[in-house]
């Protein structure tokens, strides 16, 4: 049978910080519960008793203790990554943006402007990407930046020193 899981010996600073988190309880319930798990384990309490104390699964208690032993107080912060994994790669985004910035006529398409539906159909014909119209739209919007200036073939507005409505010419 394997040895029981225990938190490593706490330094004075770690002990003060854990005690502060547990006493104040303002740092979010996840941090407080994890701090309680570490303090209980460092004081010699067994995993099943800690699990009952914090109303958590024994495996969760073991995971928190192992994470603390590896990372220290950084293990108190939850590192949740929300959502599902990305379906579109950075290379796919580059292809979409490059196609969107190019006139359809230059790419052999029979129209003068891109619509989102036409762009998505064109990209789907190029490579099998799991993106649809929404993926093309998000890629194009995220690639556009306020500093990108006017679109291709458009001249930036030129300003003179006086407004046109004043009627004065210099």
C-alpha atoms as one frame of an Amber mdcrd trajectory, in Angstrom:
protein
   0.000   0.000   0.000   1.208   3.511  -0.841   2.132   6.067   1.783  -0.630
   8.453   2.865  -0.575  11.784   1.066   0.655  14.700   3.184   1.532  18.299
   2.499   5.186  19.154   2.841   6.415  21.175   5.803   5.196  24.758   5.635
   7.566  27.703   5.822   6.708  30.488   8.264   5.572  32.757   5.437   3.379
  30.032   3.897   1.810  29.313   7.272   1.009  33.002   7.839  -0.443  33.386
   4.364  -2.615  30.265   4.651  -3.873  31.333   8.071  -4.701  34.781   6.719
  -6.681  33.311   3.794  -8.636  30.956   6.049  -9.401  33.581   8.737 -10.500
  36.322   6.367 -12.365  34.066   3.966 -12.656  36.907   1.424 -10.491  35.376
  -1.290 -13.175  33.208  -2.848 -14.474  29.927  -1.571 -12.142  27.832  -3.732
  -9.010  29.466  -2.317 -10.309  29.218   1.252 -11.169  25.533   0.886  -7.797
  24.754  -0.669  -6.000  26.656   2.093  -7.961  24.670   4.693  -6.950  21.421
   2.960  -3.261  22.373   3.018  -3.335  23.509   6.660  -5.133  20.364   7.785
  -2.753  18.125   5.872   0.324  19.937   7.182  -0.933  19.460  10.722  -1.149
  15.691  10.205  -4.854  15.167   9.490  -5.574  12.210   7.211  -7.151  12.668
   3.765 -10.572  11.101   4.606 -10.986  13.427   7.596  -9.985  16.469   5.512
 -12.479  15.454   2.811 -15.270  15.365   5.403 -14.128  18.701   6.869 -14.281
  20.608   3.559 -17.091  18.521   2.013 -14.958  17.417  -0.920 -14.027  14.166
  -2.577 -10.906  12.414  -1.294  -9.355  12.475  -4.774  -9.821  16.235  -4.909
  -8.069  16.606  -1.547  -5.166  14.465  -2.780  -4.913  16.515  -5.996  -4.747
  19.781  -4.033  -2.068  18.400  -1.716   0.035  17.118  -4.634  -0.316  20.473
  -6.423   0.777  22.328  -3.273   3.789  20.077  -2.853   4.821  20.870  -6.437
   3.862  24.546  -6.858   3.550  25.974  -3.362   0.958  28.690  -2.728   0.323
  29.033  -6.469  -1.709  25.825  -6.169  -4.396  27.750  -4.290  -5.457  29.615
  -7.416  -7.793  27.660  -9.664  -6.544  27.487 -13.244  -9.770  26.703 -14.997
  -9.761  26.943 -18.745 -13.256  27.579 -19.939 -14.881  26.186 -23.001 -14.033
  23.516 -25.465 -10.714  23.299 -27.309 -10.225  25.527 -30.337 -11.373  24.064
 -33.624  -9.511  26.567 -35.777  -5.748  26.944 -35.823  -3.651  30.071 -36.256
  -2.772  28.901 -39.766  -6.466  28.664 -40.641  -6.999  32.209 -39.398  -4.128
  33.460 -41.565  -5.662  31.820 -44.646  -9.096  33.305 -43.893  -7.741  36.800
 -43.323  -5.542  36.665 -46.420  -8.515  35.614 -48.545 -10.759  38.269 -46.998
  -8.223  41.016 -47.739  -7.885  39.941 -51.368 -10.450  40.897 -54.003 -12.580
  37.891 -55.056 -11.815  38.571 -58.746  -8.085  38.019 -58.093  -8.903  34.623
 -56.593 -10.982  33.571 -59.601 -14.376  34.198 -58.020 -17.208  35.687 -60.138
 -18.106  38.579 -57.817 -16.615  41.890 -56.745 -17.073  41.863 -52.966 -16.940
  39.199 -50.261 -19.962  38.352 -48.185 -19.479  36.184 -45.147 -21.308  33.294
 -46.795 -19.212  33.547 -49.987 -15.992  33.761 -48.016 -16.937  30.712 -45.910
 -17.779  28.722 -49.065 -14.482  29.747 -50.685 -12.454  28.764 -47.583 -14.303
  25.434 -47.342 -13.240  24.696 -50.925  -9.592  25.472 -50.141  -9.061  23.283
 -47.120 -11.253  21.213 -44.844 -11.464  23.493 -41.816 -14.127  22.999 -39.178
 -15.097  26.673 -39.375 -18.256  28.115 -40.799 -19.494  31.628 -41.330 -19.135
  32.532 -37.672 -15.524  31.341 -37.606 -14.719  33.375 -40.717 -16.415  36.425
 -39.238 -14.599  36.156 -35.917 -11.278  35.667 -37.699 -11.790  38.721 -39.868
 -12.982  40.901 -37.001 -10.114  39.889 -34.715  -7.575  40.535 -37.475  -8.921
  44.024 -38.167  -7.436  46.663 -35.938  -8.144  50.362 -35.608  -4.592  51.125
 -36.682  -4.931  49.244 -39.960  -5.988  52.396 -41.859  -8.312  52.511 -44.851
  -9.082  49.425 -46.867  -7.318  48.504 -50.095  -7.828  51.053 -52.862  -9.134
  53.722 -50.512  -7.352  56.968 -49.818  -7.208  58.259 -46.280  -9.139  61.444
 -45.616  -6.877  64.451 -45.924  -7.470  67.322 -43.564  -6.631  70.914 -44.038
  -6.046  73.402 -41.295  -9.490  75.019 -41.570 -12.898  73.380 -41.693 -14.703
  73.506 -45.044 -17.802  75.205 -43.625 -15.932  78.380 -42.625 -15.589  79.449
 -46.252 -12.118  80.839 -45.706  -9.375  79.681 -47.984  -5.759  80.441 -47.298
